[in-house]
């Protein structure tokens, strides 16, 4: 029973991550037109640089490069339907949060911020979003 809840929770987090990564930019209240995010700034700590993969639940991989670029691939199945997300963008740590930026379907940039923690000797990366219950756990590839 606990394993079923864990798998279901991982699937929900993966689907949420995929859905979040496909959101469009924020809308301005006054004219309902997309508003671009401000430029992404911060640092790329060496401990975060590398490829991170999920080991349980839905399949997901995040590559955080030293130059600030990122590549994210996520797969999930729900009721027999397979969903895949393959996006590139930029990343930085700012104000203690991991920020990832990509272009939305409308061509405008938007940013998603994650609470993050490095655990198990910096070989495990835990990501969560404020206001959500789940977290996604990634292991450093090749370790």
Phi and psi in degrees as a GROMACS rama.xvg file:
@    title "Ramachandran Plot"
@    xaxis  label "Phi"
@    yaxis  label "Psi"
@TYPE xy
-62.7027  -40.1456  UNK-2
-63.8599  -39.8482  UNK-3
-63.3831  -42.8753  UNK-4
-64.0109  -40.4958  UNK-5
-63.9699  -44.6315  UNK-6
-64.822  -42.3034  UNK-7
-63.0926  -41.8625  UNK-8
-63.7527  -42.9705  UNK-9
-62.6552  -40.0363  UNK-10
-64.2306  -43.0037  UNK-11
-62.885  -43.3698  UNK-12
-64.5646  -42.6065  UNK-13
-64.1656  -43.4607  UNK-14
-64.6021  -38.7791  UNK-15
-63.3091  -42.0195  UNK-16
-61.6043  -45.7828  UNK-17
-63.5454  -43.4585  UNK-18
-64.2038  -41.8077  UNK-19
-63.0216  -40.8109  UNK-20
-70.6725  -14.0242  UNK-21
-106.14  8.15168  UNK-22
-65.8592  154.367  UNK-23
-88.4015  170.96  UNK-24
-64.2303  161.707  UNK-25
-63.0562  152.326  UNK-26
-101.647  141.536  UNK-27
-78.2964  137.985  UNK-28
-66.5416  -34.0302  UNK-29
-74.0164  -41.8488  UNK-30
-122.7  1.97001  UNK-31
58.3611  26.1686  UNK-32
-102.765  148.643  UNK-33
-58.7206  144.778  UNK-34
-119.495  126.748  UNK-35
-70.625  146.986  UNK-36
-72.0839  153.331  UNK-37
-68.0361  160.186  UNK-38
-55.1431  141.398  UNK-39
-78.7943  126.537  UNK-40
-134.39  160.798  UNK-41
144.039  -156.567  UNK-42
-126.608  164.168  UNK-43
-116.145  86.1551  UNK-44
-58.6706  135.65  UNK-45
-56.0465  -32.1893  UNK-46
-64.8604  -24.2767  UNK-47
-91.5508  -19.1376  UNK-48
-66.2755  132.394  UNK-49
137.99  -174.729  UNK-50
-101.376  131.118  UNK-51
-119.309  133.473  UNK-52
-131.035  145.698  UNK-53
-75.2479  147.503  UNK-54
-112.069  -16.115  UNK-55
-131.915  154.493  UNK-56
73.0377  -149.864  UNK-57
-63.7264  145.176  UNK-58
-79.6412  129.297  UNK-59
-152.49  142.359  UNK-60
-138.075  136.359  UNK-61
-125.291  124.805  UNK-62
-108.876  118.232  UNK-63
-105.87  113.452  UNK-64
-95.982  152.711  UNK-65
-61.717  -25.7541  UNK-66
-81.2518  2.01385  UNK-67
92.1607  1.95268  UNK-68
-90.5441  159.051  UNK-69
-142.491  152.74  UNK-70
-134.855  124.86  UNK-71
-124.152  128.654  UNK-72
-126.446  126.638  UNK-73
-135.015  140.401  UNK-74
-129.584  142.182  UNK-75
-149.859  149.451  UNK-76
-117.335  137.567  UNK-77
-142.07  117.817  UNK-78
51.963  42.0361  UNK-79
85.7515  -8.45658  UNK-80
-96.7319  130.298  UNK-81
-96.5112  129.727  UNK-82
-115.539  135.738  UNK-83
-129.255  138.671  UNK-84
-127.655  129.224  UNK-85
-135.466  104.089  UNK-86
-131.934  153.643  UNK-87
-120.894  160.014  UNK-88
-177.712  -149.881  UNK-89
-130.084  163.639  UNK-90
-146.709  158.377  UNK-91
-166.567  155.133  UNK-92
-99.1865  123.738  UNK-93
-140.646  134.004  UNK-94
53.7913  36.7282  UNK-95
75.6993  10.2108  UNK-96
-121.956  149.399  UNK-97
-87.9943  114.012  UNK-98
-104.035  133.962  UNK-99
-124.441  134.198  UNK-100
-121.788  140.736  UNK-101
-150.675  172.466  UNK-102
-89.0169  139.12  UNK-103
-85.0533  174.972  UNK-104
-59.4675  -22.3755  UNK-105
-85.6391  0.539634  UNK-106
88.4638  -5.49906  UNK-107
-92.6584  146.718  UNK-108
-73.3903  145.884  UNK-109
-143.561  156.814  UNK-110
-122.376  140.296  UNK-111
-119.518  131.045  UNK-112
-106.465  138.156  UNK-113
-122.075  141.288  UNK-114
-73.1186  139.446  UNK-115
-139.457  155.967  UNK-116
-144.788  136.44  UNK-117
-100.038  125.212  UNK-118
-132.663  177.185  UNK-119
52.4319  54.2051  UNK-120
65.3371  35.3093  UNK-121
65.3723  20.187  UNK-122
-100.079  -4.4995  UNK-123
-128.41  131.165  UNK-124
-114.344  123.058  UNK-125
-109.03  126.141  UNK-126
-116.602  138.473  UNK-127
-149.141  163.055  UNK-128
-116.446  139.61  UNK-129
-57.2351  133.894  UNK-130
89.4856  -0.786315  UNK-131
-113.881  155.082  UNK-132
-88.2725  -32.8714  UNK-133
-84.667  164.932  UNK-134
-141.662  152.381  UNK-135
-105.76  131.879  UNK-136
-110.922  125.918  UNK-137
-118.714  144.593  UNK-138
-109.311  144.395  UNK-139
-65.7211  128.676  UNK-140
-62.9226  139.634  UNK-141
80.4143  7.11947  UNK-142
